[in-house]
């Protein structure tokens, strides 16, 4: 990282934490989508058909290299007959302003949330063996 005018070291540290969080979210999301596809025996072409997009577009989405919109995530969930469930939780205990280890943030167990009883649901927080 080079010297940037007008950017403090605090801002750079915050940006680095944002980048790390983004990386963890993308990895978790792509792992979940791929797991659901395997469980349902779906190919990228199958997923594309269910989403109403080209197989090339599905490849772009599944590459993890772009910032997905909520609409794209909703389309993926619908095509996979699944549901995204999100939690925003405080960072793990540590030094003030210090980010928790990356592995702990992704794999930490949490209490299950109540879900509605309407329609099939899939939770992305469960452990898989």
C-alpha positions, 0 to 999 in steps of 0.5 A: 500500500503506497502513500495516499494524500489525505488518508490517515493510517486509521482510515487505511486500517478501517479499509483493510478491515472492510476488505477482510470482511468482504473477502470472508463474506464472499467466500462464505456466500460462494461456498454456500451456493456451491454446496446447495447446487451440489445438494440439488445436483444442479449445474451452472447451466441449470442454475442459469435456466432457473434464474433466467440468465445466461450460463456466462452470467452465472459464471460471473456471479459464482466467480466471487469477483463482483459486488452482488446486488440484493436482487441477484442474491434473491434470484440465487436463493429463489433458483436454489429453493433456499433462503438467506438468513443474515445476522449482524453481531458484535465483533468478538472480544479483543482489543478495542478496535481490533478485528477477530481472527478471520476463521473465528468470524466465519465458523463461530457457532451461534444460537439458532434464530426462529424462522417462519413456517411458511415455505422451505428454508435453508439456513447458512449458519449450520455446520456441515460434517 
